Amino acid sequence: MVFNIQRHNLKWLLFIITICIISAVFFYNIHTPKPEETTIRLGLFAGSNWNVPSGESYAVIDTAIKNFENSHPGVKITYVSGIRKQDYAEWLAERILNGDEPDLFMVLADDFNLYSSMGILQNLDSMAENDSSFDTSAYYQAALDYGKYRRKQYALPFESMPTLMFVNKTLLAKENIPIPKDNWTWQDFLDICRRVTKDTDGDGTPDQFGYYDYTWQQAAASNGLQLFRNDGKFSYFADNKMNDTLKFMIELKKTNLGYTVTAKDFDMGKVAFRPFTFAEYRTYKPYPWRIKKYSSFEWDCIEMPSGPSGRNTSELDTLLIGMSSRSKHKRITWEFLKELCYSSETQKLLPSLSQGVPVIKAAVESNEAKQALLQDAPGEEKMNLSIISDVMQTAVSPPKFKKYSLAMLMADSEIKKIIDGTLPFNNALNKVQKQINDLLQN
């Protein structure tokens, strides 16, 4: 009897304790403020930054967002979808003017210098230096330098695009000319162009050519030429390396025998060489784009030819992501910026989901990248993947100062006149340098 009474009392005691615990939890949930969700806004555009067809605009970004939100409870990443690249600059500018720009946003090359000089972009140097998990040596240097303004880091690279030399293998084989080796030179380039340029149908007009769309800027980059002083106040267009560059370009132009080569000539398989971006190689090499674009000849790509004072170098184009200096969540925004631009896992997605090249060395050299780059190669054609890493290692980043675009526009106009022969070569570069310096110093 006593035992039953004790059991009965024990049940009541456990029931009362349970009610007290539930009440305490309920009272705690009602009266304890919940942490607010942090929302990070991201600005980006749809489609490829490299002007090639793209079917998975947001695939890499969405995967990075999912991974980051899973590892950071209480953080939400949002973005506006469907903004076309051609509309993006205006869309972003309007939000900056209204003081309502995203915490993080893609920065187009034409806008980077302006936004850096205006203080719109956050200087990232102190964040990078105080973050023991962040190491700038993981990047290809040219890609990292792309996000620097006056030697300060205002954005991180997301993906890069090297320029390579497309080679018409079919045309060279017909002329019994081997594909140039990776360390080929300007002289090799000239020799091949002279050999292949000819009138093949006997009508008195050349119909087979050495090159199309190779520019003096590409030649200057491969001749070790620095066109501007680091502070953007002085130019070096009268440098001997520039003199050699123009002499080479004049000789190269002569190889076309007065004919103006067009993109159509290249598309029809009548041209041996044309510089292209790696995105175009990735897009138009596999079936079915290969059939739609260049079906009449086989091609591959190699490094650019080197000048006498330089090496097989090309300028690198890079898509940047920067942080708003007015962001209210800079610490967590920095963490998400690293997820996009520093995480090897995110960067390894680029070769399979984008036409861009990862900016982290380990991602380019990973097995995932190798498989992605090889899977679409037609037949037995397998690109020498070491070329990509070599090009990224030796690539150069264009200077970053406020008047750079204007200075290059002016220089390009004058230098094309020299190459075309409408301006006399003698003393022409000194005059160009003086014009550019006047612009830079006023």
Residue pairs with C-beta under 8 A, 6 or more apart in sequence:
35 74
36 74
37 74
37 75
37 76
38 74
38 75
38 76
38 329
38 332
39 75
39 76
39 77
39 78
40 75
40 76
40 77
40 78
40 103
40 104
40 329
40 332
40 333
40 336
41 78
41 79
41 102
41 103
41 104
42 61
42 65
42 77
42 78
42 79
42 102
42 103
42 104
42 105
42 336
43 79
43 80
43 88
43 91
43 92
43 95
43 101
43 102
43 104
43 105
43 106
44 58
44 61
44 79
44 83
44 88
44 105
44 106
45 83
45 84
45 85
45 87
45 88
45 106
46 57
46 58
46 81
46 82
46 83
46 84
46 85
47 54
47 57
47 84
47 85
48 54
48 57
48 85
48 279
48 354
48 355
49 85
49 106
49 159
49 161
49 319
49 356
50 161
50 277
50 279
50 280
50 317
50 355
50 356
51 279
52 279
52 280
52 282
52 283
52 284
52 355
53 283
53 289
54 354
54 355
56 353
56 354
58 81
59 349
59 353
59 354
60 346
60 349
60 350
60 353
60 354
61 79
61 340
63 346
63 349
63 353
64 339
64 340
64 343
64 346
64 349
65 77
67 339
67 343
67 345
67 346
68 75
68 77
68 335
68 336
68 339
69 75
69 76
69 77
72 332
72 335
75 332
75 336
77 336
79 102
83 91
88 106
88 108
89 108
89 110
89 111
92 101
92 105
92 111
93 111
95 101
95 102
96 115
96 120
99 326
101 120
101 324
101 326
102 324
103 323
103 324
103 327
103 328
103 329
103 333
104 321
104 322
104 323
104 324
104 327
104 333
104 336
104 337
104 340
105 321
105 322
105 324
106 158
106 319
106 320
106 321
107 115
107 121
107 155
107 320
107 321
107 322
109 317
109 318
109 320
110 405
112 121
112 147
112 149
112 154
112 155
112 320
112 322
112 400
113 149
113 400
113 401
113 402
113 404
113 405
114 402
115 121
115 154
115 322
116 149
116 150
116 154
116 155
116 400
117 149
117 402
119 325
120 324
120 325
121 149
121 154
121 155
121 322
121 323
121 324
121 325
122 154
122 322
122 323
122 324
122 325
122 327
122 330
123 152
123 153
123 154
123 325
124 153
124 154
124 155
124 156
124 323
124 334
125 152
125 153
127 330
127 334
128 134
128 136
128 153
131 334
131 338
133 338
134 338
134 342
136 144
138 342
138 360
138 361
138 362
139 157
139 359
139 360
139 361
140 160
140 316
140 359
140 360
140 361
140 364
140 392
140 393
140 395
142 160
142 316
142 318
142 392
142 395
142 396
142 397
143 157
143 160
143 316
143 318
143 359
143 392
143 395
143 397
144 153
144 156
144 157
144 359
145 397
146 155
146 157
146 160
146 316
146 318
146 320
146 397
146 398
146 400
147 153
147 154
147 155
147 156
147 157
147 318
147 320
147 322
148 154
148 397
148 400
149 400
149 401
150 231
150 400
150 401
151 230
154 322
155 320
155 321
155 322
155 323
156 320
156 321
156 322
156 337
156 338
156 340
156 341
156 342
157 318
157 319
157 320
157 341
157 359
158 318
158 319
158 320
158 321
158 340
158 341
158 356
158 359
159 318
159 319
159 350
159 354
159 356
159 357
159 358
159 359
160 316
160 317
160 318
160 319
160 356
160 357
160 358
160 359
160 392
160 395
161 277
161 278
161 279
161 316
161 317
161 318
161 319
161 355
161 356
161 357
162 277
162 278
162 314
162 316
162 317
162 357
162 388
162 391
162 392
162 395
163 218
163 275
163 276
163 277
163 278
163 304
163 314
163 315
163 317
164 275
164 276
164 277
164 278
164 281
164 301
164 302
164 303
164 304
164 314
164 387
164 391
165 273
165 274
165 275
165 276
165 301
165 302
165 303
165 304
165 305
166 273
166 274
166 275
166 276
166 280
166 281
166 299
166 300
166 301
167 179
167 180
167 272
167 273
167 299
167 300
167 301
167 302
168 266
168 269
168 271
168 272
168 273
168 297
168 298
168 299
169 179
169 297
169 298
169 299
169 300
170 269
170 296
170 297
170 298
170 299
171 196
171 208
171 269
171 270
171 271
171 272
171 297
172 178
172 179
172 192
172 196
172 272
175 195
175 196
177 192
177 195
177 196
179 300
179 302
180 188
180 189
180 192
180 302
180 305
182 302
182 303
182 312
182 387
182 390
183 306
183 312
184 302
184 303
184 305
184 306
184 312
185 305
185 306
185 307
185 308
186 219
186 222
186 223
186 248
186 305
186 306
186 307
186 308
188 305
189 210
189 211
189 252
189 273
189 305
190 248
190 251
190 252
190 255
192 210
192 272
192 273
193 209
193 210
193 211
193 252
193 255
193 256
193 272
193 273
194 210
194 255
195 210
196 208
196 209
196 210
196 272
197 206
197 208
197 209
197 210
197 255
197 256
197 257
198 206
198 207
198 208
199 205
199 206
199 207
199 208
200 207
200 208
201 207
205 259
206 256
206 257
206 259
207 270
208 270
208 271
209 255
209 256
209 259
209 261
209 265
209 270
209 271
209 272
210 252
210 255
210 256
210 271
210 272
210 273
211 252
211 255
211 256
211 261
211 271
211 272
211 273
211 274
212 261
212 262
212 263
212 265
212 266
212 271
212 273
212 274
213 263
213 266
213 274
213 275
214 252
214 273
214 274
214 275
215 275
216 245
216 246
216 249
216 412
216 415
216 416
216 419
217 315
217 408
217 412
218 275
218 304
218 314
218 315
219 245
219 248
219 249
219 307
220 227
220 241
220 242
220 245
221 304
221 310
221 313
221 314
221 315
221 396
222 304
222 305
222 306
222 307
222 310
222 311
222 312
222 313
222 314
223 241
223 244
223 245
223 306
223 307
223 308
223 309
223 310
224 241
224 307
224 309
224 310
224 311
224 313
225 236
225 239
225 241
225 242
225 245
225 309
225 310
226 236
227 235
227 236
227 237
227 242
227 399
227 411
228 234
228 235
228 236
228 399
228 401
228 404
228 407
228 440
229 235
229 236
230 399
231 401
232 399
232 401
232 402
232 403
232 404
232 440
233 440
233 441
234 437
234 440
234 441
235 407
235 411
235 433
235 436
235 437
235 440
236 242
236 433
237 411
237 415
237 429
237 432
237 433
237 436
238 429
238 430
238 432
238 433
241 307
241 309
241 310
242 429
243 429
244 307
244 308
244 309
245 307
246 415
246 418
246 419
246 425
246 429
248 307
249 419
250 418
250 419
250 421
250 425
253 419
253 420
261 271
265 271
266 274
267 293
267 294
268 296
269 294
269 296
269 297
275 304
275 314
276 301
277 317
278 301
278 355
278 357
278 388
279 355
279 356
281 301
281 383
282 355
282 373
282 376
283 289
283 355
284 290
284 293
284 294
285 376
285 377
285 378
285 381
286 376
286 377
286 378
287 378
290 378
298 381
300 381
300 383
301 383
301 387
302 387
303 312
303 314
303 387
303 390
303 391
304 312
304 313
304 314
305 312
306 312
306 313
311 394
312 390
312 391
312 394
313 394
313 395
313 396
314 391
314 395
314 396
315 395
315 396
315 397
315 398
316 392
316 395
316 396
316 397
318 359
318 397
319 356
321 337
321 340
321 341
323 330
323 333
323 334
323 337
327 333
339 346
340 346
341 347
341 359
342 360
344 360
344 362
344 363
344 366
347 358
347 359
347 360
347 363
348 358
348 363
348 366
348 368
348 369
350 356
350 357
350 358
350 363
351 357
351 358
351 368
351 369
351 372
351 373
352 368
352 372
357 364
357 388
357 392
358 364
358 369
361 389
361 392
363 369
364 388
364 389
364 392
365 389
369 385
370 385
373 383
373 385
373 388
374 382
374 383
374 385
377 383
398 404
403 439
403 440
406 439
407 436
407 439
407 440
410 435
410 436
410 439
411 432
411 436
414 423
414 428
414 431
414 432
414 435
415 432
417 423
418 425
418 428
418 429
418 432
